[in-house]
Amino acid sequence: MTIIKEIPSKDTYIVRQPILRKGKPIESCIFEGDDLNTTHHFGLFENDDLIGIISLFSQTNTIFADKNQAQIRGMAILENHQKKGFGEALVKHCEDYCKAQNVDLIWFNARTAAVGFYKKMNYQIIGEPFDIKDVGEHYLMFKKL
């Protein structure tokens, strides 16, 4: 059985580290703003095992005129569970959560390898690729809700 529920930030590290910070210390899995009251972390569990995570930050990007924005960060699915629809389920969960909170727009910095995944979910690229130090090339992507 698969369920998605809110989890504490520290519970995300077990998935963030092997997928997003491979070979880096556990401290690299702590994101600025992780523990703010306005930040929400969701875990996808399969048979009580945490296999995917996504974090939602109340963060405004001045590129967009929309007043109520949210930023997705740290979306990851453990390698042996990828390409099974779990990532899509987590993103849709965040979209539904944002709609209920009257958020107008979701944006994030997507790794180049993930751009196709997000495009299938109707997210759009804006601007040119850019590099995030020690992480790699990214694109700014967004979707109006």
Disulfide bonds with the S-S distance in Angstrom:
none
